[in-house]
């Protein structure tokens, strides 16, 4: 047993009580009434970092929710400098009636901690602080130089971070980043996340007549904006799922044989997904597997359409407005603005006469993120997983977006290695979110191992 393992055993109850204390802070970043609680959570993190022996701690103002920084920079010359990332803000808790306990009054049941933020991301981001404390207590030093970047706005898309990081690039300079926000494939199967899809969004507004019209008086003579919108939407995608917008697939990085082989190793079948989401068939772009479509091909999806009468009964009206919201998940080398421009041109080309159509880009814009499988940081993390789990990690992607990965790549020129221990069934963002106590213990050991492994790497 390592010295740090003995240390963790001695402080296990204290660490658990501290995590429960952290989870009681209702740091919901999307709700203005909780801004003080987000700041309180940042102050809690700063104080705990101080206790751990981390130095130069400061709460940095971003123009929104703050960033908490700290460092330890005394490793031997030539040692890498690694920045550890995490976030202390949480999602909202609605609907409250579906929680088994109040979301910010954590409870432990059956080896699990139930609370908002338990898995995403307070439990996971607390771990590296404890690992550093254990190494300093048992070895008197760290094997590498460390910086810490803990933010309070991840759950709202980190809107202030692009300008903030740009203004502090030299301050945050490092050789690589380790993200404590993420997870593993299962309780006994490790994974390394190497790819994330990007995002763009837009709204289509269709204006017809100056007001709603009597459908008996004007139907058949005046274009109905709802029909016009349906026609525009239908023109964007073939019946088998191929996107028909000119220029949409420009710059899409194609999957290599190696990429496809890595995805084929992942034990997830079409039937697994059908059972999970309760459908009797899957759908998508021809020529690609289910995982390839979900993780490595771009999408165009209608998120909402509305207009006209929606009450009970019948209202014989020809509505004068119709609207739709669209988001696209993007893959490596696609530019969000170029995709929005292509869709805007498509809408203009396919808009029928008799209506005025406008396209408004949304605020959600993020480039895709893709890192090499054999990146040195991945190799260090894979070595730890091999020792912990006794098996090689899967190299996975995800269809969602984590903007900070592409942001750090763009602003600091470094890749982010995702090294965290949440699991897919832990109801992140949903009622009864939880985190396994077994993951808490495993994660502390893993971070001590990883910091030593990174000391052997040259970036």
C-alpha positions in Angstrom: 0.0 0.0 0.0 1.4 3.4 -0.9 1.9 6.2 1.6 -0.9 8.2 0.0 -3.3 5.3 0.3 -2.7 5.2 4.0 -3.2 8.9 4.2 -6.6 8.6 2.4 -7.7 5.8 4.8 -6.9 8.0 7.8 -8.9 11.0 6.4 -11.7 9.1 4.6 -14.4 10.3 7.0 -13.2 13.9 6.9 -13.0 14.0 3.1 -16.6 12.6 2.9 -17.9 15.2 5.3 -16.1 18.0 3.4 -17.7 16.8 0.1 -21.1 16.9 1.8 -20.4 20.4 2.9 -19.4 21.4 -0.6 -22.5 19.9 -2.0 -24.8 21.9 0.3 -23.8 25.2 -1.5 -26.6 25.8 -4.1 -24.2 27.2 -6.8 -26.6 27.2 -9.8 -24.9 29.5 -12.3 -27.9 30.0 -14.6 -30.1 31.6 -11.9 -29.2 35.2 -11.0 -30.6 34.7 -7.5 -27.9 32.1 -6.9 -24.9 34.3 -8.0 -23.8 34.7 -4.4 -24.0 30.9 -3.9 -21.7 30.4 -6.9 -19.2 32.8 -5.4 -19.5 31.1 -2.0 -18.7 27.8 -3.7 -15.6 29.4 -5.2 -14.6 30.7 -1.9 -15.0 27.2 -0.4 -12.8 25.8 -3.1 -10.1 28.5 -2.6 -10.1 27.9 1.2 -9.8 24.1 0.7 -6.9 24.6 -1.8 -5.1 26.7 0.8 -5.5 24.0 3.4 -4.1 21.4 0.9 -0.9 23.3 0.5 -1.6 24.8 -2.9 -0.1 28.3 -3.3 -0.8 31.6 -5.0 -4.6 31.1 -4.7 -6.8 33.9 -6.0 -10.3 34.4 -7.1 -10.2 36.0 -10.5 -13.0 38.1 -11.9 -14.3 37.3 -15.4 -17.1 39.8 -15.8 -19.5 36.9 -14.7 -19.0 34.0 -12.3 -15.4 33.8 -11.1 -12.5 31.5 -11.7 -10.4 30.2 -8.8 -6.7 29.8 -9.5 -3.9 28.2 -7.5 -0.5 26.6 -8.3 2.5 24.6 -7.0 5.5 25.3 -9.2 8.5 23.8 -7.5 9.2 20.7 -9.5 12.7 20.0 -10.9 13.8 21.9 -14.0 12.4 20.3 -17.1 9.3 18.9 -15.4 6.0 19.5 -17.2 3.5 22.1 -16.1 0.0 20.7 -16.0 -3.2 22.6 -15.4 -6.1 20.9 -13.7 -9.6 22.0 -14.7 -13.0 21.6 -13.1 -16.1 23.6 -12.3 -18.0 24.3 -9.1 -21.3 25.5 -10.5 -24.3 23.2 -11.0 -27.4 22.9 -13.1 -30.8 23.9 -11.8 -32.8 21.3 -9.8 -36.3 21.4 -11.3 -38.6 19.5 -11.1 -38.2 19.4 -7.3 -41.0 16.8 -6.8 -38.9 14.2 -8.6 -36.1 14.3 -6.0 -36.0 11.8 -3.2 -34.2 14.3 -1.0 -33.8 18.1 -1.2 -31.1 18.5 -3.9 -28.7 20.6 -1.8 -29.2 18.5 1.3 -27.0 15.5 0.3 -27.8 12.0 1.5 -25.8 8.8 1.4 -27.8 5.7 0.4 -26.5 2.4 -0.8 -22.9 3.6 -1.3 -24.0 6.7 -3.3 -24.1 10.4 -2.5 -27.3 12.0 -3.8 -27.2 15.7 -4.4 -27.1 18.2 -7.3 -23.5 18.5 -8.4 -22.4 15.2 -6.8 -21.2 13.7 -10.1 -21.1 16.8 -12.3 -18.7 18.2 -11.1 -18.1 18.9 -7.4 -17.1 15.3 -6.4 -14.8 14.9 -9.4 -13.2 18.4 -9.1 -12.6 18.0 -5.3 -10.5 14.9 -5.9 -7.3 16.5 -7.4 -7.2 18.9 -4.4 -7.2 15.9 -2.1 -4.6 14.1 -4.2 -2.2 17.1 -4.0 -2.7 17.3 -0.3 -1.9 13.6 0.1 1.3 13.8 -2.0 2.5 16.9 -0.1 1.7 15.3 3.2 3.4 12.0 2.4 6.2 12.9 0.0 6.8 16.6 0.8 6.6 17.7 -2.8 4.8 17.1 -6.1 6.3 15.3 -9.1 5.3 18.0 -11.6 4.4 21.7 -11.7 0.7 22.2 -11.3 -1.8 25.0 -12.0 -5.5 24.9 -11.1 -8.4 26.4 -13.1 -11.7 26.0 -11.4 -14.6 27.9 -12.9 -18.1 28.9 -11.9 -19.9 29.2 -15.2 -19.4 25.9 -17.1 -23.1 25.0 -16.9 -24.0 28.1 -18.8 -21.4 27.7 -21.5 -18.6 29.7 -19.9 -19.6 32.9 -21.8 -16.9 35.1 -20.3 -14.0 32.7 -20.6 -12.9 33.3 -24.2 -12.0 36.9 -23.5 -10.8 36.1 -20.0 -8.3 33.4 -21.2 -7.2 35.5 -24.1 -6.3 38.3 -21.7 -4.4 35.9 -19.4 -2.7 33.5 -21.9 0.7 33.8 -20.4 -0.6 33.4 -16.9 -2.3 30.1 -17.7 0.4 28.8 -20.0 1.0 25.0 -19.5 2.1 21.9 -21.3 -1.3 20.1 -21.0 -4.6 20.2 -19.2 -6.3 17.5 -17.2 -10.0 17.8 -16.9 -11.7 16.6 -13.7 -15.1 17.0 -15.5 -16.1 13.8 -17.2 -16.3 10.1 -16.6 -15.5 6.5 -17.4 -17.3 3.9 -19.6 -18.5 1.8 -16.7 -17.7 0.7 -13.1 -15.1 -1.8 -14.4 -14.3 -0.4 -17.9 -12.1 2.7 -18.3 -12.3 5.2 -21.2 -10.4 8.2 -22.6 -12.4 10.9 -24.3 -10.7 12.1 -27.4 -13.4 13.8 -29.4 -16.3 16.2 -28.9 -18.7 17.6 -31.4 -19.1 21.4 -31.8 -22.2 23.4 -32.0 -24.0 26.2 -33.9 -27.6 27.4 -33.5 -30.1 29.6 -35.4 -33.8 30.6 -35.5 -36.0 30.8 -38.5 -38.9 33.3 -38.5 -41.5 33.3 -41.2 -43.8 36.3 -41.6 -46.9 36.1 -43.7 -49.8 38.4 -43.8 -50.0 41.5 -41.5 -52.2 39.6 -39.1 -53.9 36.2 -38.6 -56.5 35.6 -41.3 -59.9 33.9 -41.6 -59.0 30.5 -43.2 -62.4 30.4 -45.0 -61.9 33.9 -46.5 -58.2 33.6 -47.4 -57.2 29.9 -47.3 -56.0 28.8 -50.7 -55.1 32.3 -51.8 -52.5 33.4 -49.2 -49.3 31.4 -48.3 -49.6 29.9 -44.8 -46.3 30.5 -42.9 -46.6 27.2 -41.2 -46.7 25.4 -44.5 -43.8 27.6 -45.8 -41.7 26.7 -42.7 -42.5 23.0 -43.1 -41.4 23.2 -46.7 -38.1 24.9 -45.8 -37.4 22.4 -43.0 -38.2 19.4 -45.2 -35.7 20.7 -47.9 -32.8 20.4 -45.5 -32.5 16.7 -45.1 -33.2 13.6 -47.3 -35.6 11.0 -46.1 -32.7 8.7 -45.1 -30.9 11.4 -43.1 -28.4 13.0 -45.4 -28.1 16.8 -45.0 -28.9 18.6 -48.3 -27.6 22.1 -47.4 -25.0 23.1 -50.0 -21.6 23.4 -48.3 -22.7 21.8 -45.1 -20.2 18.9 -45.4 -17.4 21.2 -46.6 -14.3 20.7 -44.4 -15.7 17.7 -42.5 -12.8 15.5 -41.5 -13.5 12.0 -42.7 -13.1 9.0 -40.4 -9.9 7.0 -41.0 -9.8 3.2 -40.9 -8.1 3.5 -37.5 -10.9 5.8 -36.2 -13.5 3.4 -37.3 -11.6 0.4 -35.8 -11.4 2.2 -32.4 -15.1 3.0 -32.4 -15.9 -0.6 -33.4 -14.3 -1.9 -30.2 -16.8 -0.1 -28.0 -19.4 -2.6 -26.8 -22.6 -0.7 -27.7 -25.1 -2.1 -30.1 -28.0 -0.6 -32.0 -30.4 -2.6 -29.8 -28.7 -1.2 -26.7 -29.6 2.3 -27.9 -33.1 1.3 -29.0 -33.8 -0.2 -25.5 -32.3 2.8 -23.8 -34.4 5.5 -25.6 -37.4 3.2 -26.2 -37.7 3.3 -30.0 -38.2 0.4 -32.4 -35.7 1.6 -35.1 -32.7 3.9 -35.4 -32.3 6.6 -38.1 -29.3 8.4 -39.6 -27.0 9.2 -42.4 -26.4 6.2 -44.7 -22.9 4.5 -44.7 -22.1 5.0 -41.0 -22.6 3.0 -37.9 -24.7 4.2 -35.0 -21.7 5.3 -33.0 -20.1 7.0 -35.9 -23.3 9.0 -36.5 -23.7 9.8 -32.8 -20.0 10.8 -32.2 -18.2 11.6 -35.4 -20.6 12.9 -38.1 -22.4 16.3 -38.2 -26.1 16.7 -37.6 -28.9 19.2 -38.3 -31.8 19.0 -35.9 -35.0 20.9 -35.4 -35.3 21.6 -31.7 -38.7 23.3 -31.8 -41.4 24.6 -34.2 -44.3 26.8 -33.2 -47.0 29.1 -34.6 -50.7 29.5 -35.0 -53.5 28.2 -32.8 -52.6 25.5 -30.2 -55.5 25.6 -27.8 -58.3 23.1 -27.3 -61.0 22.8 -30.0 -60.8 24.4 -33.5 -60.0 27.9 -34.6 -60.2 28.4 -38.3 -57.3 30.7 -38.6 -54.5 31.1 -41.2 -51.6 32.2 -38.9 -49.3 35.0 -39.9 -46.1 33.8 -38.2 -44.2 30.6 -37.8 -40.9 29.9 -36.1 -38.3 27.1 -35.7 -35.1 26.6 -33.7 -32.3 24.6 -35.2 -29.0 23.3 -33.8 -26.2 21.5 -35.6 -23.6 19.3 -34.0 -20.3 19.8 -35.8 -17.2 17.7 -36.3 -13.5 18.4 -36.7 -12.6 21.1 -39.1 -16.1 22.5 -39.5 -16.5 26.2 -38.8 -19.7 27.1 -36.9 -20.1 30.4 -38.7 -19.6 28.9 -42.1 -22.3 26.3 -41.4 -24.8 29.0 -40.2 -24.0 30.9 -43.4 -24.7 27.8 -45.5 -28.0 27.2 -43.8 -29.0 30.8 -44.2 -28.3 30.7 -47.9 -30.3 27.4 -48.2 -33.3 29.0 -46.4 -33.2 31.9 -48.7 -33.1 29.6 -51.8 -36.0 27.4 -50.6 -38.3 30.1 -49.2 -41.6 30.2 -51.2 -43.2 33.4 -52.5 -45.7 35.2 -50.3 -43.7 35.1 -47.0 -40.7 37.0 -45.6 -38.2 34.7 -43.9 -35.3 35.8 -41.6 -32.6 33.6 -40.1 -31.0 34.8 -36.8 -27.8 33.0 -35.6 -27.9 31.9 -32.0 -25.4 32.5 -29.2 -24.4 28.9 -29.1 -21.2 28.5 -31.2 -18.4 26.0 -30.4 -15.9 24.3 -32.6 -15.4 20.5 -32.4 -12.6 19.1 -30.4 -10.5 16.1 -31.5 -7.1 15.0 -30.1 -4.6 12.3 -31.2 -5.1 9.0 -29.6 -1.4 8.7 -29.0 -1.1 12.1 -27.4 1.4 11.8 -24.5 -1.1 12.9 -21.9 -3.5 10.1 -23.1 -0.6 7.6 -22.8 0.0 8.6 -19.2 -3.7 8.4 -18.4 -4.0 5.0 -20.2 -1.1 3.6 -18.1 -3.0 4.6 -14.9 -6.2 3.0 -16.2 -4.4 -0.2 -17.1 -3.1 -0.5 -13.5 -6.4 0.5 -11.9 -8.8 -1.6 -14.0 -6.5 -4.3 -15.4 -7.5 -3.5 -19.0 -6.9 -0.9 -21.8 -9.3 2.0 -21.9 -11.8 2.5 -24.7 -11.0 5.6 -26.8 -14.4 7.3 -27.0 -16.0 10.4 -28.4 -19.2 12.1 -27.4 -21.9 13.8 -29.5 -22.2 16.7 -27.1 -20.0 19.7 -26.7 -17.6 20.7 -23.9 -16.6 24.2 -25.1 -13.6 24.6 -22.7 -11.7 21.8 -24.5 -11.7 23.6 -27.9 -11.3 26.9 -26.1 -8.1 25.9 -24.3 -6.8 24.3 -27.5 -7.4 27.6 -29.4 -6.2 30.0 -26.8 -3.4 28.1 -25.0 -2.4 25.7 -27.8 -2.7 22.6 -25.6 -4.9 19.5 -25.5 -7.1 18.5 -22.6 -7.0 15.0 -21.2 -10.3 14.0 -19.6 -9.6 12.2 -16.4 -12.7 11.9 -14.2 -14.9 9.2 -12.7 -18.5 10.0 -13.2 -20.7 7.3 -14.8 -23.5 7.6 -17.4 -26.2 6.4 -15.1 -25.6 9.0 -12.3 -28.3 11.3 -13.5 -26.2 14.4 -14.1 -28.5 17.4 -14.8 -31.6 15.3 -13.7 -33.4 14.7 -10.4 -31.6 12.4 -8.0 -28.2 13.0 -9.3 -25.6 10.9 -7.5 -22.0 9.8 -7.3 -20.6 6.5 -6.1 -18.5 6.5 -3.0 -16.4 3.8 -4.7 -15.6 6.3 -7.5 -14.6 8.9 -4.9 -12.0 6.5 -3.4 -10.8 5.2 -6.8 -10.4 8.8 -8.1 -8.2 9.9 -5.3 -5.8 7.0 -5.9 -5.9 7.6 -9.6 -4.9 11.2 -9.4 -1.9 10.5 -7.3 -0.9 7.8 -9.8 -1.5 10.2 -12.7 0.7 13.0 -11.4 3.6 10.6 -11.0 3.0 9.2 -14.5 2.9 12.6 -16.0 6.4 13.3 -14.5 7.7 10.7 -17.0 6.2 12.4 -20.0 7.7 15.0 -22.3 5.2 17.1 -24.2 
